[in-house]
Amino acid sequence: MRRFISVESKRLPGASTVHFDEIAKERIFASIDQAKTNSTELLRNAYRQLKFQLGRIPELQA
């Protein structure tokens, strides 16, 4: 997210274009920094959700 917000082209993946002023960027960066994206609990919940959606234990395929 930081990379997409920081890029001077102001383009996000997809069909949307968004312009962030400096105050908005600072607030977004602060929110990203405070988000617990490396939480083990988040990983466990994502695993459980994927298992439920697949209807089976997920497998690693190379």
MIROZA-30237 format. One line per 5 residues: number of its first residue (from 1); their letters; for each residue y, x, z of C-alpha. Coordinates in steps of 0.5 Angstrom, whole numbers, padded with zeros to 4 digits. Layout:
NUM	A	Y,X,Z  ...
end
This chain:
1	MRRFI	0000,0000,0000  0005,0006,0002  0004,0009,-0005  0005,0002,-0009  0011,0001,-0005
6	SVESK	0014,0008,-0005  0013,0008,-0013  0020,0008,-0017  0017,0004,-0022  0017,-0002,-0017
11	RLPGA	0010,-0005,-0020  0004,-0007,-0016  -0002,-0008,-0019  -0003,-0014,-0023  0002,-0019,-0027
16	STVHF	0007,-0019,-0021  0014,-0014,-0020  0017,-0014,-0014  0023,-0010,-0011  0024,-0008,-0004
21	DEIAK	0030,-0006,-0001  0031,0000,0004  0030,-0004,0010  0024,-0008,0007  0021,-0002,0006
26	ERIFA	0022,0001,0013  0019,-0006,0016  0013,-0006,0011  0012,0002,0013  0012,0000,0020
31	SIDQA	0007,-0006,0019  0002,-0001,0016  0003,0004,0021  0002,-0001,0026  -0004,-0005,0023
36	KTNST	-0011,-0003,0025  -0014,-0002,0019  -0019,0004,0021  -0022,-0001,0027  -0030,-0001,0028
41	ELLRN	-0029,-0008,0029  -0026,-0010,0023  -0031,-0006,0019  -0037,-0010,0023  -0033,-0016,0021
46	AYRQL	-0033,-0014,0014  -0040,-0013,0014  -0042,-0019,0017  -0038,-0023,0012  -0041,-0019,0006
51	KFQLG	-0048,-0020,0009  -0046,-0028,0009  -0044,-0028,0002  -0049,-0025,-0001  -0055,-0028,0003
56	RIPEL	-0058,-0022,0005  -0057,-0015,0008  -0052,-0011,0003  -0056,-0005,0000  -0053,0001,-0003
61	QA	-0054,0002,-0011  -0052,0009,-0014
end
